[in-house]
């Protein structure tokens, strides 16, 4: 079956094959023959645009389906390269935790194992909740990949132990992402960063949601600096609730930019001064 996939916006993870489109249908000569069109919406604030795109594509194709994470569509399995670019793989779905502001348990349920598909970017929501036998198979798969591994889903800092650190030593690693979205998360991050210190700061990244629960600019930057001092490069992300889109002022946007781009982050830490960012 030939399926056209349509996305409201392009991200780093959007597929780029001939059957993947962003936005409205192209002109006649550029519209491929297909059995179905799937409009995939990741972010809740794109739901309105996704519905509009579904109507636009229905002018040319009889079967148009609308779904994706924003609609809590079922995720029973994973096929590489369909709704996310080649190289990315999920080996598990769901998570057994119920962290504040996280939609994974609601959308995907408790952790379940998937058949391991090849890929070098591991996007699992909580890989370390899987049994060691499964994680071992993931590492066996990674050893066969042409590219160095990227653990992009965010590893649970409370579950990073010596066994997992030893497994990481056995593969080529480009980046490992963890997370510290609050001050309370800094302590487990410190323990995990110490265990993974052999990777060095360049390969040890840390997602950091900023601007939530009344956090001030000063508080956010203090947390980002501490993440850096623990041996990680922060990856700041502006908090967006599931039910609306927050339009942040320029100061917050600049803070997120400085603390998500390694070169700007290093300049900020080295000089202690504000970094001027080009748009």
C-alpha positions as CSV (number, residue, x, y, z in Angstrom):
1,X,0.0,0.0,0.0
2,X,1.3,3.5,-0.9
3,X,0.7,6.0,1.9
4,X,1.4,9.7,1.7
5,X,2.3,11.2,5.1
6,X,1.5,14.8,5.8
7,X,2.9,16.9,8.6
8,X,1.8,20.4,9.8
9,X,5.4,21.5,10.4
10,X,8.9,20.3,9.6
11,X,11.2,19.2,12.5
12,X,14.5,17.4,12.7
13,X,12.6,14.1,12.9
14,X,10.3,14.6,9.9
15,X,10.7,12.0,7.1
16,X,12.1,13.3,3.8
17,X,11.2,10.7,1.3
18,X,9.0,11.3,-1.8
19,X,5.8,10.4,0.0
20,X,6.3,12.7,3.0
21,X,4.9,16.3,2.7
22,X,4.8,19.3,5.0
23,X,1.7,21.5,4.5
24,X,-0.7,21.7,1.6
25,X,-0.9,19.4,-1.4
26,X,1.6,20.4,-4.2
27,X,0.7,21.0,-7.8
28,X,-0.6,18.2,-10.0
29,X,2.7,17.1,-11.4
30,X,4.2,16.7,-7.9
31,X,1.4,14.7,-6.3
32,X,2.2,11.0,-6.3
33,X,-0.4,8.2,-6.8
34,X,-1.3,6.8,-3.3
35,X,-3.9,4.6,-1.7
36,X,-4.2,6.7,1.4
37,X,-3.1,10.0,3.0
38,X,-2.2,10.1,6.7
39,X,-2.0,13.5,8.3
40,X,0.2,13.1,11.4
41,X,0.0,15.7,14.2
42,X,2.6,15.6,17.0
43,X,1.8,18.8,19.0
44,X,-1.6,19.7,20.3
45,X,-1.3,23.3,19.2
46,X,-1.1,22.0,15.6
47,X,-4.5,20.1,15.8
48,X,-6.4,22.9,14.1
49,X,-3.8,23.0,11.2
50,X,-3.9,19.2,11.0
51,X,-7.7,19.3,10.5
52,X,-7.3,22.0,7.8
53,X,-4.7,19.9,6.0
54,X,-6.9,16.8,6.1
55,X,-9.6,18.8,4.3
56,X,-7.1,20.2,1.8
57,X,-5.7,16.7,0.9
58,X,-9.3,15.3,0.6
59,X,-9.7,17.3,-2.5
60,X,-7.3,14.9,-4.3
61,X,-7.4,11.6,-2.4
62,X,-10.5,9.7,-1.3
63,X,-9.0,8.2,1.9
64,X,-7.4,10.7,4.3
65,X,-6.8,9.8,7.9
66,X,-6.0,12.2,10.7
67,X,-4.1,11.1,13.8
68,X,-0.7,11.2,15.6
69,X,0.4,11.8,19.2
70,X,-1.7,14.9,19.5
71,X,-4.8,12.7,19.0
72,X,-3.5,9.9,21.3
73,X,-3.5,7.5,18.3
74,X,-2.7,3.9,19.2
75,X,1.1,3.0,19.1
76,X,1.0,-0.7,19.2
77,X,4.2,-1.2,17.1
78,X,6.8,0.8,15.2
79,X,7.8,0.8,11.5
80,X,11.0,2.8,10.8
81,X,10.8,5.7,8.4
82,X,7.0,6.1,8.2
83,X,6.1,8.9,10.6
84,X,9.6,9.7,11.8
85,X,12.8,9.9,9.8
86,X,15.1,7.0,9.0
87,X,17.7,6.2,11.7
88,X,15.2,6.7,14.6
89,X,13.9,3.7,16.3
90,X,11.6,2.9,19.3
91,X,12.3,-0.4,21.1
92,X,9.7,0.2,23.8
93,X,6.5,2.2,24.2
94,X,5.0,3.8,27.3
95,X,6.4,4.4,30.8
96,X,5.6,3.1,34.2
97,X,6.1,6.4,35.9
98,X,3.5,9.2,36.1
99,X,5.7,12.4,36.1
100,X,3.9,15.8,36.3
101,X,3.3,17.3,32.9
102,X,4.2,14.1,31.0
103,X,1.7,12.8,28.5
104,X,3.4,9.5,27.8
105,X,1.5,7.3,30.4
106,X,-1.9,8.8,29.2
107,X,-1.1,8.3,25.5
108,X,0.9,5.1,25.5
109,X,0.2,3.4,28.8
110,X,2.6,1.3,30.8
111,X,5.9,0.2,29.3
112,X,5.8,-2.6,26.8
113,X,8.5,-4.1,24.7
114,X,8.6,-3.9,20.9
115,X,10.3,-6.0,18.3
116,X,13.7,-4.3,17.9
117,X,14.0,-2.5,14.6
118,X,17.4,-1.2,13.4
119,X,18.4,2.4,14.0
120,X,21.0,4.4,15.7
121,X,18.8,7.1,17.4
122,X,17.0,5.5,20.4
123,X,13.9,7.5,21.0
124,X,12.3,5.3,23.7
125,X,10.5,7.3,26.5
126,X,12.1,5.2,29.2
127,X,14.4,2.5,27.9
128,X,15.9,1.7,31.3
129,X,12.6,0.4,32.6
130,X,13.0,-2.5,30.2
131,X,14.6,-5.8,31.3
132,X,18.3,-6.2,31.0
133,X,17.8,-8.9,28.3
134,X,16.0,-6.4,26.1
135,X,18.5,-3.6,26.7
136,X,21.3,-6.1,25.8
137,X,19.6,-6.8,22.5
138,X,19.4,-3.0,21.9
139,X,23.1,-2.7,22.3
140,X,23.7,-5.7,20.1
141,X,21.7,-3.9,17.4
142,X,23.6,-0.6,17.9
143,X,26.9,-2.4,17.4
144,X,25.9,-3.2,13.9
145,X,24.9,0.4,12.9
146,X,27.1,2.5,10.7
147,X,26.5,5.6,12.9
148,X,27.4,6.2,16.5
149,X,24.5,5.8,18.9
150,X,22.3,8.7,20.1
151,X,20.1,8.1,23.1
152,X,17.7,10.9,22.3
153,X,14.6,9.8,24.3
154,X,16.1,10.9,27.6
155,X,17.5,8.3,29.9
156,X,16.0,8.1,33.4
157,X,18.8,9.4,35.7
158,X,17.5,7.4,38.7
159,X,18.0,4.1,36.7
160,X,21.5,4.8,35.3
161,X,23.7,2.3,37.2
162,X,27.1,0.8,36.7
163,X,25.7,-2.0,34.5
164,X,24.3,0.4,32.0
165,X,27.4,2.5,32.1
166,X,29.5,-0.6,31.2
167,X,27.2,-1.3,28.2
168,X,27.7,2.2,26.9
169,X,31.5,1.7,27.0
170,X,31.0,-1.2,24.5
171,X,29.5,0.9,21.7
172,X,30.3,4.1,19.8
173,X,28.3,6.9,21.4
174,X,27.6,10.3,19.8
175,X,25.2,11.6,22.5
176,X,23.4,10.6,25.5
177,X,20.4,12.7,26.7
178,X,19.1,12.8,30.2
179,X,16.7,15.3,31.8
180,X,16.5,17.7,34.8
181,X,13.3,19.7,34.6
182,X,13.3,20.9,38.2
183,X,15.7,21.7,41.0
184,X,14.8,18.3,42.6
185,X,16.0,16.5,39.5
186,X,19.6,17.8,39.9
187,X,20.6,15.3,42.6
188,X,19.9,12.1,40.5
189,X,21.4,13.9,37.5
190,X,24.6,14.4,39.5
191,X,24.9,10.7,40.3
192,X,24.2,9.7,36.7
193,X,26.6,12.3,35.2
194,X,29.3,10.9,37.5
195,X,28.8,7.4,36.3
196,X,28.8,8.5,32.7
197,X,31.7,11.0,33.1
198,X,33.8,8.9,30.7
199,X,31.7,10.3,27.8
200,X,32.7,13.9,28.5
201,X,30.5,17.0,28.4
202,X,30.4,17.1,24.6
203,X,28.5,13.8,24.5
204,X,26.5,14.1,27.7
205,X,23.4,16.3,27.1
206,X,20.6,17.2,29.4
207,X,17.1,18.3,28.5
208,X,15.9,21.1,30.7
209,X,12.3,22.3,30.6
210,X,12.3,26.0,31.6
211,X,9.5,28.5,32.5
212,X,7.1,26.1,34.1
213,X,5.3,26.4,37.5
214,X,6.2,30.1,37.9
215,X,10.0,29.7,37.4
216,X,11.8,33.0,36.9
217,X,14.5,33.7,34.3
218,X,17.1,33.9,37.1
219,X,16.0,30.5,38.6
220,X,16.0,28.9,35.2
221,X,19.5,30.1,34.3
222,X,20.8,29.0,37.7
223,X,19.5,25.5,37.1
224,X,21.0,25.5,33.6
225,X,24.4,26.6,35.0
226,X,24.3,23.8,37.6
227,X,23.6,21.2,34.9
228,X,26.7,22.5,33.0
229,X,28.8,22.3,36.1
230,X,27.7,18.7,36.7
231,X,29.4,17.8,33.4
232,X,26.5,18.0,31.0
233,X,25.6,20.3,28.1
234,X,22.1,21.6,28.8
235,X,19.4,21.5,26.1
236,X,16.9,24.1,27.3
237,X,13.3,23.8,26.1
238,X,10.5,26.3,26.7
239,X,7.6,24.7,28.6
240,X,4.4,24.3,26.6
241,X,1.3,22.9,28.3
242,X,-0.8,20.4,26.4
243,X,-3.9,22.6,26.2
244,X,-2.5,25.8,24.8
245,X,0.5,27.4,23.2
246,X,2.5,29.9,25.3
247,X,4.0,32.8,23.4
248,X,7.1,33.6,25.4
249,X,8.7,37.1,25.4
250,X,12.1,37.7,23.9
251,X,14.1,37.3,27.1
252,X,12.9,33.7,27.5
253,X,13.5,32.9,23.9
254,X,17.1,34.2,24.1
255,X,17.7,32.2,27.3
256,X,16.4,29.0,25.6
257,X,18.6,29.6,22.5
258,X,21.8,30.3,24.5
259,X,21.3,27.2,26.6
260,X,20.4,24.8,23.8
261,X,23.3,25.6,21.5
262,X,26.6,24.3,22.8
263,X,28.8,27.1,21.4
264,X,26.6,29.8,22.9
265,X,26.4,27.9,26.2
266,X,30.2,27.6,26.4
267,X,30.6,31.3,25.7
268,X,28.1,32.2,28.4
269,X,29.9,30.0,30.9
270,X,33.3,31.2,29.9
271,X,32.6,35.0,29.9
272,X,29.8,35.2,32.4
273,X,28.1,37.8,30.2
274,X,24.9,37.8,28.1
275,X,25.4,36.3,24.7
276,X,23.9,38.2,21.7
277,X,21.9,35.8,19.5
278,X,21.1,36.3,15.9
279,X,17.6,35.3,15.0
